[in-house]
Amino acid sequence: MLGRSNSVKVKGWISTTMPSDLCSVLIKNGGFPASQVGGAMFKKDISRYFRVKPGTKVKLDYFSASEGGPKAFRKLDKKELKEAVEKMLEKNIAELAEAQQLLYANDVYSLLLVFQAVDAAGKDSMIKHVMSGINPQGCQVFSFKQPSAEELDHNFLWRYYKALPERGRIGIFNRSHYEEVLVVKVHKELLLKQKLPPAEFDRQFWKDRYDDINNFEKHLARNGTIILKFFLNVSKEEQKKRFLKRLDDPSKSWKFSAADIAERSAWKDYRRVFEEAFTETSTKWAPWYIIPSDHKWLAHAVVASIITKSIESLKLKNPEVTEEQKKRLAEARKSLENEK
């Protein structure tokens, strides 16, 4: 998990601000110049800097929305840093395409990517950029809106079960089952529409929901679904800038809703329920990653790296061809070569 920020001088660097554990790594390695920042950050598995360790009581104030970007490297050349990170994103997108092919060919595992965030945090652009290199036939995206009448006649996880990816495929939840312990927890009146048995909506009620989610995800993990959950952490100031940009740009105005302002007024409430959800549901089998998202180019590179390394950790290989299959392939070749 990202630690508190420290100011530190390392060889070849000017004093900067970054997570304390990342500082330690840089000091140990003697630092590195700006031209190598992207490669050093993304060459190895960087997920531990963003993963919420199970059992951690999460406080989002400890997680910068821009840490690791220009704020972290504010004395370095921004253009050079951005170019390095974008180059690594391009590399990871290519590697992700190869990893997806192996995932599909093996037909054993599936991958479920969960994206949660406040409005204007960049979920849509994240999916568009990071998944740009994969085969769309092996990927499916679901955006969950208000539940339908049919969905309300089932338990709260039912509609998410229906959208799970098959083996060999990548499934993306743009918002997810976590809405049931986020927006529903902020707006408890929504529970009245869920036709629940009589109950007090107290701490135990929400604890039971967290348990249901953890058990749901554990069942999926046991059966071969790799679950990666990303929270795009955007600051309130950056959200305001993006809202204003939408209002000023006719091509983006359609994205804005008056409800966005109402939800923004509940900023503190949402931060609280996010913290509670991450504390209760970041598990070994389905970890949460808190991604600094004030700078989209940095967020894209971090998420692409985590996804790619997660699939690569499965050490998948192309399926071996059996002797019987080799025989059939030889017969097919002979048939094609003998065609007139």
Residue pairs with C-beta under 8 A, 6 or more apart in sequence:
1 50
1 51
1 52
1 53
1 56
1 58
1 62
1 290
2 19
2 21
2 49
2 50
2 62
2 63
2 64
2 67
2 290
3 19
3 20
3 21
3 62
4 19
4 20
4 62
5 17
5 18
5 19
5 20
5 64
5 67
6 17
6 18
6 19
6 20
6 23
7 15
7 16
7 17
8 15
8 16
8 18
8 23
8 26
8 27
9 15
10 23
10 26
10 27
10 30
10 31
11 30
11 31
12 30
12 31
12 32
12 33
13 26
13 31
13 75
13 76
14 75
14 76
15 75
16 72
16 73
16 74
16 75
16 76
17 67
17 71
17 72
17 74
18 26
18 67
18 68
18 72
18 73
19 49
19 67
19 68
21 49
22 49
22 68
26 32
29 40
32 40
34 73
34 76
34 77
34 80
34 81
34 84
35 80
35 84
36 84
37 73
37 76
37 80
37 81
37 84
37 85
38 81
38 83
38 84
38 85
38 86
38 87
38 88
38 301
39 84
39 88
41 68
41 85
41 88
42 85
42 88
42 91
42 92
42 301
42 305
45 305
45 309
45 313
46 302
46 305
46 306
47 289
47 305
47 306
47 309
47 310
49 68
50 289
50 290
50 291
50 302
50 306
51 282
51 287
51 288
51 289
52 58
52 278
52 282
52 287
52 288
52 289
52 290
53 282
54 282
54 283
54 284
54 287
56 279
56 282
57 279
58 274
58 275
58 278
58 279
58 282
58 290
59 275
60 233
60 271
60 274
60 275
60 290
63 233
63 290
63 292
64 71
64 72
64 233
64 292
65 233
65 234
65 235
65 238
65 292
65 293
65 294
66 72
66 235
66 238
66 292
66 294
66 295
66 298
67 292
68 292
68 298
68 302
69 81
69 292
69 294
69 295
69 297
69 298
70 78
70 81
70 295
71 294
73 81
82 297
85 297
85 298
85 301
86 297
86 301
88 301
88 305
89 129
89 130
89 297
89 300
89 301
89 304
92 301
92 304
92 305
92 307
92 308
93 130
93 132
93 133
93 304
94 133
95 308
95 312
96 130
96 131
96 133
96 134
96 304
96 307
96 308
96 311
97 133
97 134
97 135
99 308
99 311
99 312
99 316
100 134
100 135
100 138
100 139
100 170
100 311
101 135
102 311
102 316
102 317
102 318
103 109
103 110
103 111
103 138
103 168
103 169
103 170
103 311
103 314
103 316
104 135
104 138
104 168
104 169
105 168
105 316
105 318
105 319
106 168
106 316
106 317
106 319
107 167
107 168
108 167
108 168
108 224
109 167
109 168
109 224
109 225
109 226
109 314
109 316
110 164
110 165
110 166
110 167
110 168
110 169
110 170
110 171
110 224
110 225
110 226
111 165
111 169
111 170
111 171
111 225
111 226
111 228
111 307
111 310
111 311
112 164
112 165
112 170
112 171
112 172
112 173
112 220
112 225
112 226
112 227
112 228
113 170
113 171
113 172
113 173
113 228
113 230
113 307
114 173
114 176
114 178
114 227
114 228
114 229
114 230
115 123
115 126
115 127
115 172
115 173
115 174
115 175
115 176
115 230
115 232
116 175
116 176
116 178
116 182
116 229
116 230
116 231
116 232
116 274
117 123
117 231
117 232
117 233
117 234
117 293
118 234
118 239
118 263
118 264
118 267
118 270
119 239
119 243
119 260
119 263
119 264
120 234
120 239
120 242
120 243
120 246
120 260
121 232
121 233
121 234
121 239
121 293
122 232
122 234
122 293
122 296
122 299
123 174
123 175
123 232
124 174
125 296
125 300
126 230
126 232
126 296
126 299
126 300
126 303
127 141
127 172
127 174
129 296
129 300
130 300
130 303
130 304
130 307
131 139
131 170
131 172
134 170
138 168
138 169
138 170
139 169
139 170
139 171
139 172
140 163
140 165
140 169
140 170
140 171
140 172
141 171
141 172
141 174
142 163
142 171
142 172
142 173
142 174
143 174
143 175
144 159
144 160
144 173
144 174
144 175
144 176
144 179
147 159
147 193
151 158
151 159
152 193
152 194
152 195
153 195
156 177
156 180
156 194
156 209
156 212
157 177
157 180
157 212
157 213
157 216
160 173
160 176
160 177
160 216
163 171
163 173
164 171
164 220
164 225
165 171
165 225
167 224
177 213
177 216
178 213
178 229
178 277
178 281
180 209
180 213
181 206
181 209
181 210
181 213
181 273
181 276
181 277
181 281
182 270
182 273
182 274
182 277
183 190
184 190
184 191
185 206
185 273
185 276
186 266
186 269
186 270
186 273
188 201
191 201
199 205
206 276
207 280
210 277
210 280
210 281
213 281
214 280
214 281
214 283
214 286
217 227
217 281
217 283
217 285
217 286
218 283
218 285
218 286
220 227
220 286
221 227
221 285
221 286
222 285
226 310
226 311
226 314
227 285
227 286
228 286
228 287
228 289
228 306
228 307
228 310
229 281
229 282
229 286
229 287
229 288
229 289
230 288
230 289
230 291
230 303
230 306
231 274
231 278
231 288
231 289
231 290
231 291
232 291
232 293
232 299
233 290
233 291
233 292
233 293
234 242
234 293
234 294
235 294
236 264
236 267
238 293
238 294
239 264
243 256
243 260
243 261
243 264
245 252
246 252
246 253
246 255
246 256
247 253
247 256
263 270
278 288
278 290
281 288
282 288
289 303
289 306
291 299
291 302
291 303
292 298
292 299
292 302
293 299
321 329
